[in-house]
Amino acid sequence: MLGVASTGARRPPAVRVLALGPVLLATAVLVAALAVLWLRTLPAANPHEVCPAIYPGPWWCTAAQVQARGARITQVLLLVYAAVVAAATLLHRRWPRAAWLPVLVLPVAGWLTQVAATP
């Protein structure tokens, strides 16, 4: 090298701030969970079917109640997703392999929301 003294010490490799792999996987799981929720599970709660004659009626007896339930479940999924992304990013700074662990929470949360949305 011209005019640059080499000390022989190497700099540590730069660590990415965002755990890209776990975040992409978490995003894919979130999109799949929301697609199943809105395209498969909630339409199965058909408000035109027979509803029991009780007051207040079950949540699947009106279309507005089905949509409100879907919106609440979507909010829960988005909050879990934000927590997973934050945990993966924080873990990735110190222990890069441990950043994959919070992603395991998201499929469980997706499954639980499908169970909660099934009439």
N, C-alpha and C positions, 0 to 999 in steps of 0.2 A: 504494500500500500504506500502511496506517496504521502509522506509527511504525517502519517497517522501512527501513533505508537500503539501497538497491540499489547494488551495486558494479558491476553490468554483467557481471561474470565468471560464466561458467556452469560448473557442475560437470560433469565427464565422466560419461557414462552409466554406470550400474552394470553391471559384467560378471558374468554368471552364473558360478557356481563350477563347475557341472556342464555339460558340453557336451551339451545335451539331444538335439539332432538326431543327432549321431554315436552317442550311447549307445543311442538308440531303434533306429537302423538296425542297430547291432551286436547288440542283443538279438533283433531279428527274424531276423537271419542265424543266430544261435546256436540259436534255437528251431527254425528250418527244418533246420539241420544235424543237430540231435539227433533231430528227427522222422524224417528220412530214415534216419539211422543205426539207430534202434531199430525203426522200422516197415517199412523196406524192405531195408536192406543186411544187417543181422544175421539176420533170418528167412530170407534167401536161403542162409545157411550152415546148411543142413539137416543135423542130426547123424544123421538116419535114412538118408541116402544112403550109397553105398559109400565106405568109407574105406580107404586103403592099409594093408596089413598091416605097419606099421613101428612101432617103439617108440622114443621116445614118438610117439603119433599126432599128426596135425596139429591145430591149434586148433579146427577146425570139426567135429571128430568127436564131441564130447559137448556137451550143452546147457550144462553148467556152464562149460566152457571158452569157449563163445560168449558167455555172460553176463559172464564175467570179462574177456574181451577188450573187450566193449562198455563195461564200467565203466571200464577203463583209458583207452579212447579218449574217453569222456565227461569224465574228469578232465583230460585234455590239452586238450580243447576249452574247459572252464571256466577253466583256467589262461590259455590264450590270450585268452579273453574278458576276464578280469580285467586282463591286461596292456594290452589294447586300450583298455578303459575308462579305466585310469589314464593311459595315454599321451594319449588324446584330451582328458581333463580337464586335464592339465598343459599341453598345447599350446594349449588353448582360452584359457587365461589370458593368454598372450602373443600368439599368432597364431590368431585364431578360425577362419580358413579352413583352416589346417593341421591342425585337429582332425579333419578328415575323412580324412586320410591313413592313420592306423593302422587305420581300419575296413576298408581294402582287404586287410589281412592275414587277417581272419577268414574270408572266403569261400575263400581259398587253403588255410587250415588245415582248414576243413570238407571241402574236396575231398580233401585228403591223408588225412584220417581215413576217408573213404569208400573210398579206394583201399586203405588199410591194413586195412579190415574186410572187403574183398571176398575170398572164398576163391579 
